[in-house]
Amino acid sequence: QVQFVESGGGLVQPGGSLTLSCAASGFSFRTYTMAWYRQSPGKERDLVAIIANLGFPTIYVDSVQGRFTISRDNAKNMLFLQMNSLTPEDTAVYYCNLQPPSSLGRVYWGQGTQVTVSS
C-alpha cells in the first residue's frame, strides 16, 4: 500500500546539477513531514533534507546546505530534491521517505535512485 518511487538519478560531472523526484502513495501525503535520505557503499543511510507537511520549514544536513533544495507538491503527492554544485561525495543511492520513517508504525523504503558524480 505505502510506496515511494524515486526517479531522476544518473551520471553527472562534478559541478553539475540533477533534480530527483519521488512519487508517494498509500497514505495522506499532505499531512506528513517528508525527507530525502542517501546511502553510499559501506555507509549508513543518512538523512539529507527535511520538509514539513505544508512545505515549510525545511532543514538540511550541513554538507548539502546551500546546494540542495527540498520541495513538495501536495496536490500531486510528489517530493523533489534539486541538487546543484554536485561533488563526488554526493554519490549515493537517494531515497525519499517519511520523517521519521516509522511515522506510519512500519518502515517502508523504495528502491532509491542512483546518483553518480564523476568526471
N, C-alpha and C positions, 0 to 999 in steps of 0.2 A: 504493500500500500504506500508506504513512505518511500519516496525515491528522490535522488539527486543525480542529475545528468549533467556533467561538466563537459565543456567544449571550448575550442579556441586556442588550445595549445599548439606548439610547433617549435621549429628550429629558428632561432633569431640570433643575429650578431650582437656582440656587446654594444651597448648604447641604443639598441633598438627598442621597439615597443610591441606589446601584444595586449589584446583585450580578451579576457576569459568570460565565459557565460555559464550560468547554472540554471537549469530548469528544475524547479522543485514541485512536488506533488504529494498528495496523500495527507495533508494537514493544512490548517488555517495559516498559510504563509504570512499574511499581513499582520498577525498578532505576535510573531516571534522575532526575537533578536537572531540575526544570522551572522555567519563568519566564513572567511576563507582560511584554509589550513594548507600546509605544504609539507612534503616529506622527501628528503634526499636519501640516497642509498646509505645504509648503515646508521641513519639518524632517526630520532623520534619524530613523530608528526607534530609540527609546531603551528600554533595559531599565528596568522599573519595580519588579519584585519577583522574588525567587528563593526556591525551596523545595527542600530536599534530598529524597532519594527516600522517606524514611520520615516526612517532614513536619516535620523539624527538622534544623538551624536554618533560620531564614528571614532574608532580607536585603531592605531596601527602599532605594530612592533617597530622598535627603533630602527632596525635595519632597512625598512621599506618606507619609513616616514618621509614624505615629500616627493616620493617617486611613484607610489601606488595610490589609487583611489578606488574605494569600495562604494558601490551604489546598488540600488534595487528599484524594480518596477513592480509594485504590489498588484497592479491590475493584471499583470502577465505572469505572476509568480516566478520572477526572474531575479537573479543576483548576478552582479558583474564585478570584475576586477580589472581596472585599467592599469597597466604596468608600463612605466617609462624608464628610460636610462638603465636598461637591464644589464646585469653583470653575470659572470659565470656562477657566482654564489647564489643567484636566484634559480639555478637549475634544480628542478624538483618536480614531483607529481603534485598538482594542486587539486584540492578538494573543497567543496562547499558543504556546509552543514549548519545545523542549529548551534547557538551558543547559549548555554553549554550543550554539547552533543547529546546529552541524556535528557533534554527538555521534555521529550515525549515518553519517558520511562524506559526506553530502549534506544540503543545507539545504532544508527544506520549510516553506512558510508556508500557513496557512489564509486564508480571506477576511477575517478580522477582524470585529469588531463595533463599530459607530459609537456613541460616547458624546458627546452634545452637552449642555453645561451652559450654560443661557441662561435669562434671565427674559423 
